[in-house]
Amino acid sequence: MSLLQQTEAVVRLESISKSYGDLLALDRVSLTVRQGEFVCLLGASGCGKSTLLSLVAGLDGISGGSLDIGGRRVSLMFQEAALFPWLSVRGNVELPLRLAGVSRTERRKRADELLDIVRLRDFGDKRPHELSGGMRQRVALARALAQNADILLMDEPFGALDAMTRDILHDELERIWREQQLTVMFVTHNVREAVRLGDRVILLSSRPGRVIEDYAITHERPRRIDSPEVSGQAAEITDRLRAEVARHGH
Amino acid sequence: MAIKYPSARAGLEGTTAQADVPEAPEKVAAAEVSGLDALELQPHRDRGRLSRRIWRSTWPKVLAIGIVLLIWQIAVWSEWKPIYVLPSPATVFTDLGTVITTGDFWDGVRVTMTRAFTGFLLAVAIGTIIGALVSQFAPLRAAIGSLITGLQTMPSIMWFPLAILLFQLSESAILFVVVLGAAPSVANGLISGIDYVPRTWLRVGQVLGMRGFAKYRHLILPASLPSFISGLKQGWAFSWRSLMAGELLVIVPGALSIGVRMQQARDLSDSSLVISYIIVVLVIGILIDVLFNTADNALRKRWGLVGS
């Protein structure tokens, strides 16, 4: 952690709240994410973890507190790849570049590089529906990378995939995060996934969402989701999470 | 740190010989990913030879036509109606064969199709503009949204008396009714296409920072295309029906359209010719419908909306 603490803070949430009418989704959440950090947000249903991401992404406004990302660029990935069926795989990856006014040859070159990063170079001319779920999610990742964002927000991106695909995509995401020096905020309700991937795991309470624990995960990378270290720490966090869920059981 | 999974490799290393160099982790990872991709992709299924596929979709149609002709022939044999009122299929098809080899007939088809396409294109232009406006401005939607659907259900023949008063017996009268028949369907197709753009796509659009024109160009319009095509298809059906009604009611001097020719055949009590023109109108309608369906299916296939 000593190394990470020296890097610059890229996301600074100070006591932010978010309510929808009477419903308080997030209650005074404070969180700092540093450059290059992989932060997992973990919580049961109703903890507002997705809300938190859309606030950081600027898709929604905060109700109180302060949110500072220093004008950095943000990209957001969802559980669904949500690729556009009228574009080829490459066309989907090119879209952010097109919107940014990058020239045709330049964006084609860049899109191919990005497809190479997610190991889908040979699939550029395919249509999204011709790919498997895991492949589509990698295209969505390439599209997110094409936005050249400083901060990558991921909202349960592997939630709909089978365990084997998810395992392999963990390795892939970790590699790309390291190579591209990304800052990632990753929402999940899968404790092992959080411990497998994160430098930190932020545990949120439910209704309203509050930060109840901030775990530093220091096991050496690359990790395995079924290693004793990951399992051990995951068990500890799961106990804490269950206690939180039980609190709502009256 | 060349070993990817230290704990998993530890056991192996004790037992394997020195020469057995473990594969580079990057290579292993690449092989795993591409292996998984290969396994998850569906192998291409052969759907049989083209000729077989054509046959499979053709024979039911041929059979259906055969049954209709047979019933018709039986009705003729039973002398349910005098032969000059209900001629036999053979007579009708002979007459039809004679008619369609004349230049006059094709002039008639040209007049009718020119009207159909002009009216339809005008309806598409007007319907698209109205649809775009209604989907954008809530007050406009509240004002005329249900009116558009109401117009769609209105039988177009009801417009002709007014059209004739407004435009006399002219091309404009026909065009007026054709456009009124088709434009609401086109507008509705576009409106529902825009209304039902999936939320996840809209969120992606937001994340990608699409705004204003770019949002329309890159998201809303392509996303609403399937619904818009359905609207066009329905619009065509309405405009074709309106046009046929119009050609029977509004006889513009000098324009010997299909409808006029049919009316003339009726005046001469030439049933065989009347039925011939019915068949012509039916066939044209089917051909255009096939075109729309081809476009629709091509789009669905590209989008992966049908099982391939």
Chai-1 contact restraints between the chains, C-beta under 6 A:
chainA,res_idxA,chainB,res_idxB,connection_type,confidence,min_distance_angstrom,max_distance_angstrom,comment,restraint_id
A,L59,B,Q206,contact,1.0,0.0,6.0,A-B,restraint_1
A,L76,B,V207,contact,1.0,0.0,6.0,A-B,restraint_2
A,E80,B,T200,contact,1.0,0.0,6.0,A-B,restraint_3
A,A82,B,T200,contact,1.0,0.0,6.0,A-B,restraint_4
A,A82,B,W201,contact,1.0,0.0,6.0,A-B,restraint_5
A,A82,B,V204,contact,1.0,0.0,6.0,A-B,restraint_6
A,P85,B,W303,contact,1.0,0.0,6.0,A-B,restraint_7
A,W86,B,P222,contact,1.0,0.0,6.0,A-B,restraint_8
A,P96,B,L208,contact,1.0,0.0,6.0,A-B,restraint_9
A,L99,B,L208,contact,1.0,0.0,6.0,A-B,restraint_10
A,L99,B,A214,contact,1.0,0.0,6.0,A-B,restraint_11
A,R119,B,V33,contact,1.0,0.0,6.0,A-B,restraint_12
A,H129,B,G304,contact,1.0,0.0,6.0,A-B,restraint_13
A,S132,B,E40,contact,1.0,0.0,6.0,A-B,restraint_14
A,M135,B,D37,contact,1.0,0.0,6.0,A-B,restraint_15
A,I168,B,E32,contact,1.0,0.0,6.0,A-B,restraint_16
A,I168,B,V33,contact,1.0,0.0,6.0,A-B,restraint_17
A,I168,B,L36,contact,1.0,0.0,6.0,A-B,restraint_18
A,D171,B,A29,contact,1.0,0.0,6.0,A-B,restraint_19
A,R224,B,Y5,contact,1.0,0.0,6.0,A-B,restraint_20
A,S227,B,S7,contact,1.0,0.0,6.0,A-B,restraint_21
